[in-house]
Amino acid sequence: MKAILSSFSIILILLMNINSSWSQTGNTVGLIRNNSESYNGYTLLSPVNSQNTYLIDNCGEVVNSWTSNYNPAMTSHLTKDGHLLRSGRISSTFNEGGSGGLAQLFDWNGELIWQYKLSENFVYHQHHDIKYMPNGNILVLAWEYNSPSDAIDFGVYPDLITDEGVWTELLLEIVPLGSDDSVIAWEWHMNDHLIQDYDQSKSNYGKLSDHPELIDINYQGSIDPVDRFHANALDYNEDLDQIVINSRNYHEFYVIDHSTTTEEAAGHDGGNSNMGGDVMYRYGNPVVYDRGSVNDQKFYSQHGANWVKQGQYKNGIIVFNNGINRPQGSFSSVEIVMPIRNGYHYEIDSIQAFGPEAFDFAYVGTPTSSFFSPRLSNAVVLPNENILITEGQTGKLFEITQEKEIVWEYINPVLGLNIATQGDNSPLSDVFASERYSMDYSGLVGDLTATRPIEFNSFYNCEIEEEVVTTSSDQLNQVNLLQNPIDEEINIANTDAQTLLIQMYDVYGRIVSSFRSSDVLIRKQLNIPKGYYFMRITNEADQKVKTIKIVKG
């Protein structure tokens, strides 16, 4: 069990920038690994087969939990005012993986304060994801039912039409009211942005390659004639006022302009992009809009497209690429796409597909077969640029650095009503997604005292220890800080003129400064507040690292 420290000790440790510094517990479930490079915070997970949602610290101990009357569908989020936003699965005519239909808000103490049904039989039904927006509204991803006759009007190939019709995607922005009501503030319908090249008598007939802003209703690579697109994630970018939605069956994601009115979102003009509700950007499978071949496909049944909020990949999109039926064999990967953008517009010519040609970051297992989740799953970039990955089908959560080192690892011990006992094999309990909240996140409004691990009979050491200097290169012994505490300028002796990457982190593990130099005397002005920091010096020639605790006076 994690060592118990007094409140004064905990505060002192945080101010001195101390991180957990161990790497392996020997556990079979719960916390497996947590070392000093892990981003310190609180991780939220909602096991797919459980009505409970848990908030755990980096030692795998529960600091809060919430109980619903429903299994999740499929995600939960902690809002900035300390509420838990959770989707729930209810019965419906829409019976498919990821089906939900209910949104709930709980306060920090677990009291249900708002609940609303997001489903009407044979009309629409929430699925997979909902997101809390900065204005307090809720963004909803839903299926929209279209009858067989509607499918004919869309120009769907006759052999793709079944008695169940066809489901397209719908986005709703709702305003919660009272304890059980809401109003719609904005909506977007995929139906308004479809194209097909089969039936010339239909209004949406056109040449696919001439309209990358529209979505082909007849893409034959989709595996489901009813749930044609099977979107499974959405995320909102406040800076750009744009939404990304992910289509598993089309092997691509779409970026939509949210700055439109509902009327503009139904058309092809208006908003910051002046494209209305058309697709501003898409990536993953250009054969869908006839600007590439199967050799250009990047994604394979992917999940969890999320905006990157900060750092070198800001406004990029990170995707968990499940990797089913890749040409090289099935294995998963996590990739970051940096779209080529000019203001609110994404660059594309009249012939080529949307770029870039290659990912800006990619992670695979070693060997590749060691990392594979055919379904579920998610990935997010943390404030210190580590990446939190949810390997959904195995119930495994792990965090990697930019150097792709695993620095935190956790295996979900919850399978329905059953909680594993330490020493048991992994229950392989699904987790669709997870999030990590920084220690200063405004939504952490209640008591954060760690209680115990989720699993039973789990006793292990997870002590918070000070790590002042770690040196793994004799050459880095020639690199020294010339004064500490520092004032406005940092001075570093670099006797051998090594090429160094110098990164400064605050007590929460966030990068506050990063620069390179090969000067014999490195001098750098640091415009950062007073306090305690952690300086990481990397010799770029051999990737050896030295770390020093810094005091800014």
C-alpha positions, 0 to 999 in steps of 0.5 A, spaced: 500 500 500 502 507 498 505 510 504 501 515 508 504 522 508 501 528 512 498 534 508 504 538 510 509 533 507 505 532 501 505 539 499 512 540 501 514 534 496 510 537 490 513 544 491 520 540 491 518 537 484 518 530 487 515 524 483 514 517 484 521 513 482 519 506 481 518 502 475 515 495 477 510 493 482 510 485 480 502 486 480 498 482 476 492 487 476 492 495 478 498 499 478 504 495 474 509 501 473 510 508 475 516 512 474 519 519 475 517 521 468 510 519 468 505 525 468 503 526 475 495 527 476 489 523 476 486 518 471 479 517 470 476 510 467 469 507 466 470 500 465 465 498 460 462 492 464 461 496 470 456 502 473 462 505 476 467 510 474 473 511 478 478 517 479 485 514 481 492 517 482 498 515 479 499 509 485 493 506 482 489 508 489 482 511 488 481 518 490 473 518 488 468 514 485 461 515 482 456 509 481 450 510 475 444 505 474 447 504 467 453 501 464 457 507 460 456 508 453 462 509 452 466 515 456 466 519 462 469 526 463 470 530 469 468 537 467 471 544 470 466 545 475 467 538 478 461 534 475 462 527 472 459 527 465 457 520 463 453 517 458 449 511 459 446 505 455 439 504 455 434 500 450 433 502 443 431 500 436 439 502 435 442 496 437 449 496 435 456 496 439 457 503 442 450 504 443 448 509 449 442 514 449 442 517 456 447 523 459 448 524 466 451 529 470 453 527 477 456 532 483 463 530 486 459 527 492 456 522 487 449 525 487 445 525 480 444 532 478 441 532 471 439 526 467 436 526 459 434 521 454 438 522 448 434 517 444 428 517 440 426 510 437 427 510 429 429 517 429 436 518 433 440 515 438 446 517 442 452 513 441 460 512 443 461 519 446 459 526 449 463 532 450 463 537 455 464 544 452 467 550 455 460 554 455 457 548 459 453 545 453 454 538 451 456 535 445 453 529 443 454 524 437 448 520 435 446 515 430 440 518 425 435 513 422 434 513 415 428 509 412 429 504 406 426 509 401 430 515 404 436 510 402 434 510 395 433 518 395 440 518 398 442 514 391 445 508 395 446 502 391 440 497 391 444 491 394 446 495 400 439 497 402 436 493 408 429 493 411 433 496 417 434 502 412 441 506 413 444 510 419 448 516 418 451 521 423 448 526 427 451 532 432 447 535 437 450 541 442 445 541 447 444 546 453 442 542 460 436 545 463 434 543 470 434 536 473 431 533 467 431 537 460 435 540 455 434 544 449 438 544 442 443 550 441 446 547 434 446 541 430 449 538 424 447 532 420 451 528 415 445 527 411 446 534 408 453 533 406 453 526 402 455 525 395 454 519 390 456 517 383 451 512 382 444 515 381 444 521 376 437 523 378 439 524 385 441 531 387 447 529 391 450 526 384 457 528 383 464 526 381 467 524 388 474 526 386 471 533 385 468 534 392 473 532 398 468 536 402 463 531 401 462 524 404 460 518 399 454 514 402 456 508 397 464 507 400 464 499 399 469 498 404 464 499 409 463 493 413 456 494 415 450 496 410 446 499 416 451 503 421 455 505 414 460 510 418 460 507 425 463 514 428 466 512 435 469 519 437 468 526 437 472 532 440 472 539 440 477 544 439 476 551 442 481 555 439 479 553 432 472 552 434 472 546 430 470 538 431 473 532 429 469 526 428 472 519 427 469 514 422 471 507 424 468 503 418 471 509 413 477 508 416 478 516 416 476 522 421 473 529 419 473 536 421 467 540 421 466 547 422 462 549 429 462 556 428 456 556 423 449 557 425 445 550 425 442 553 418 449 554 415 451 547 418 446 544 413 449 548 407 455 549 404 457 556 406 458 560 412 462 559 418 469 561 419 471 556 413 465 559 409 464 552 408 458 551 412 457 544 414 462 541 409 468 537 411 474 542 412 479 536 412 479 529 412 485 524 413 486 516 413 483 513 407 483 518 401 480 512 396 473 514 399 474 520 395 477 517 389 484 521 390 488 515 392 488 507 392 489 502 397 496 503 398 495 510 401 490 508 406 493 510 413 488 508 418 485 501 419 478 501 423 481 506 428 478 509 434 479 515 439 481 521 434 482 527 439 485 534 438 492 535 441 491 541 446 498 544 447 506 543 446 509 541 439 503 537 436 498 543 438 492 543 434 494 536 431 490 530 432 492 523 435 488 517 433 488 510 436 489 506 430 487 499 431 490 496 425 485 490 423 487 487 416 493 492 415 497 489 409 503 488 414 498 484 418 494 486 424 497 490 430 495 497 433 499 503 433 498 510 436 499 516 431 499 524 431 497 527 424 499 535 423 494 537 418 497 543 413 492 549 415 492 556 413 488 560 418 481 556 418 482 553 411 486 546 410 490 546 404 488 541 398 489 542 391 485 539 385 488 533 384 491 530 391 489 528 397 489 531 404 496 531 407 501 530 410 504 524 407 506 521 413 505 521 421 508 526 425 509 521 431 507 514 431 508 508 436 508 501 435 509 495 440 516 491 440 515 486 437 509 489 433 504 483 435 505 485 442 500 491 442 494 490 439 487 491 440 482 490 435 476 494 438 475 500 443 481 504 445 484 511 445 490 516 446 491 523 448 497 527 449 498 530 456 501 537 458 508 534 458 507 531 451 507 524 454 501 520 451 496 516 455 494 510 451 488 506 453 489 499 450 481 498 450 480 490 449 485 488 454 483 493 459 490 496 459 492 503 460 499 505 459 503 512 458 509 513 454 514 519 453 516 522 446 522 517 446 517 511 447 519 509 453 513 506 458 513 510 464 506 508 467 502 502 466 495 500 469 491 494 468 483 495 469 481 490 475 474 491 474 469 486 470 462 487 471 460 486 479 467 482 479 473 486 482 479 482 481 484 480 487 491 482 486 495 476 484 489 474 479 490 474 472 488 480 468 480 479 467 481 482 460 475 487 462 474 492 456 475 500 457 473 504 452 478 510 454 481 514 459 483 521 461 489 524 466 487 530 469 493 535 472 493 536 479 491 543 479 485 542 474 479 546 476 474 540 476 478 537 482 473 540 487 473 535 493 477 531 497 483 527 494 485 523 499 487 516 496 483 510 500 485 504 497 487 500 490 480 498 486 483 491 486 482 486 493 488 484 497 493 489 494 499 491 498 505 494 495 510 500 496 509 506 492 512 511 496 514 518 493 521 519 493 525 525 491 530 524 485 535 530 485 540 528 480 540 522 475 546 521 471 547 516 466 553 519 462 560 520 464 560 526 459 554 529 462 558 530 468 562 536 464 555 539 464 554 543 470 549 549 473 553 554 475 548 557 480 542 555 484 537 558 486 537 562 479 534 569 478 532 571 471 538 568 467 540 560 467 548 559 466 550 552 464 557 550 463 558 545 457 565 544 457 566 539 451 561 543 447 556 538 447 549 539 443 544 539 448 537 539 449 535 543 455 527 542 458 524 545 464 518 542 467 514 545 473 512 541 479 506 538 475 511 535 469 509 541 464 514 543 460 515 551 461 521 552 457 525 548 452 531 550 448 538 547 444 545 549 445 552 547 444 555 553 447 561 552 452 557 557 456 550 556 455 546 563 458 538 563 457 533 568 460 527 564 463 521 568 464 518 563 469 514 565 476 518 563 482 518 556 485 521 549 484 523 546 477 526 540 474 531 541 469 532 535 464 539 535 460 539 531 454 545 529 450 543 529 443 548 525 440 547 519 445 540 520 448 543 520 455 540 524 460 541 528 466 536 531 471 537 537 476 532 540 481 532 548 480 530 553 485 527 560 481 528 566 486 
